[in-house]
Amino acid sequence: MIALIAFYLFATVTIASAIAVIFARNPVHSVLWLILAFFNSAGLMVLLGAEFIAMLVVIVYVGAVAVLFLFVVMMLDIDFGQLRSGFSRNLPFAVLIALVLFAEILIGVQARGSGPAMNGANAANNGQSNIVALGEQLYSRYLMPFELAGLILLVAMIGAIVLTHRQRTGTRGQNVSKQIGRRPEDSTRNLNPGVGEGMKL
């Protein structure tokens, strides 16, 4: 019973957060709703016994959302003074969200491994954890596709570096030795113009 309650709670908050991401007028609010949606998706993965996927969702996607938040702050003209001015007005709603997250954590911990549909009984893992079973499959049965994927990513990275550092025509290159060997008397002049004469270029 607790597993079913936890599933509907996580699923409902995930869908509501996804809808709020779309309809939020402030981009900062959209990012915060997206983080809430990712956390609830991770809770659904924990209920299904996929701890590794839940960890990836939190570390990779929430980390990527943090970078997205940084770019939003840098690229958009956001008035943070106006955002801070509504702190006391939005404080009850923020406390409500925090309480919902805390309740979800408690329910998720109690619902872990309960119920026939969410205890991983249909996965023949021989008593191993999800991460150990995934690692054994990845580095034994699927070793060749895993290595090929790594090779493809390596080739893509090398290609990006080559395209970035290719020789361009019509641009001025940097002469490091000339810059280091530059002396002050080669670039500056001390002048003492008379009164009313001004500077002669």
Secondary structure, DSSP 8 states (H G I E B T S, - for coil): -HHHHHHHHHHHHHHHHHHHHHH-SSHHHHHHHHHHHHHHHHHHHHHTT-HHHHHHIIIIIHHHHHHHHHHHHHHS---HHHHHHTHHHHHHHHHHHHHHHHHHHHHHHHHTT-STTSSSTTS--TT--HHHHHHHIIIIITHHHHHHHHHHHHHHHHHHHHHHTS--TT-----HHHHHT--GGGT-------TTT----
